[in-house]
Amino acid sequence: MHSLDMPAGWTVRLTATARAAVDRHRWDVLVYGRDAPATPRLAYGSHIGDGDCEQRIDIPAQEVDCRFEVRVRHAAVDGTWEDDWLTIVDDVPDRLDLGFSDRSQAVAHDNDVLLSFVLTSP
């Protein structure tokens, strides 16, 4: 799992992209406010891959500073979900790109699934 901070008043555009031939993965983003860190304020998630290659979500501004927790998993042969390997692809002040892959696959790449977070100030 990876976490990142979102300042109060900022918005985030999340783009999830999967390689065309990638098997099914699942990504999840939980948004926690600094005022109540035990309970998520927002939760986003979706299956991606297996033909579904791009998704976008606009995360609205919050009135308090927030922390995002990010997780990507792949479907295992036995029907369970296993955590993917994380690679930080790009980390600059207003953008974070995280690559995920199933390292058990011989053809896995660092960014079988790419989650891109673009932060916009008020």
N, C-alpha and C positions, 0 to 999 in steps of 0.2 A: 504494500500500500504506500502511496505517496501523498503528501499533503502540501498545500500552498495557501497563501494568505490573500484575502481580497479586502481592501480598505472600504470603509463605509462610503456609500454614495457611488461607488464604481459599478459598472456593468461588465458582464463577461459573455463573450460569444464562444461557445464550445463547438468545435467541429470534430467529429469522429470520422476517421477514414480507414477503410480496410483494403488491403491488396485484393485484386480481383479473384484470385484463386485461393483465398484464405478460408479455412474452415470456420465454423461458428465460434464466436467469442461473446462475452458479455462484459460491458463496462458499467460502472456505477460511480456516481459522484454524490457525496453527502456534503451539505453545507451547514456548518455549525457556527452560531453566533458566539462572539466572545462573552456575551452577557449570560448565555446558558449553554456551556460547552458540552453538556451531557446529552442533549436532545437535538437532533438535526432540525434546522429550520426548513430546509428543502432537500428533496432527494430526486435524483435523476438517474436513469439507467435504461439500457436497451441491449438487445442482441445485435450483433453486427458481423459481417462476413457471410459466407455461404450465399453469395449473390447480392447482399445488401451492403453497398460499399461506401455510402456517405450519409451522415446525419448531422444536423445543426440544431443547437439549442441556444436561446438567448436567456441568460440568467440575470434576473432583474437586480437593480441596486438594492442594497439592504441598508437600514439605518444605523447599523453597528458594524464594526470590523468583523470579518468572518474568516473561517478556516475551511478549506475544501479538503476532503479525503477522497482519493481517487484509487480505484481498483479495477483491474481488467483480468478476466479469467477465460479459459478456453474449455470447451466441452471435451471431457475425457471419454475414452471408449466405454467405460462402465456407466456412463450417464451422469457422473458427478461433474462438478466444476473445479478446476485447478488453477491456482494463481499463475499469471503470466510473468515472464521476465521483464523487468523495467529498464529502459534506457532513456536518460535525459538527452533529447536530441538538440534542443535549443532552449536557453534560459536567459532572457533579457528582461529589463524592467516591466514591459507591458505585454509580454508574451512568454508562454511556456509550452513547449512541444514535448510530449512524452510518447516514446515508442514502446510497444509491448509485443511480445512474441511467445509462442509455445516452443521452448527449447527442446522438447522431446521430438519435434518434427525435423527431419533431415533437411528440409527446405526452408526452415524458419529464418526470418530476417529480423533485424532490430526493430523494424517498424511494420510488422504484419498488421498491427492496428496502431494508428497514430491519433492521439488526443491532443488537440491544439486549443489552448486557452488564450484568448486575446482580451486584455483588460482595457476598458475605456474609462477615463476620468470624467467626473461631472462637468 
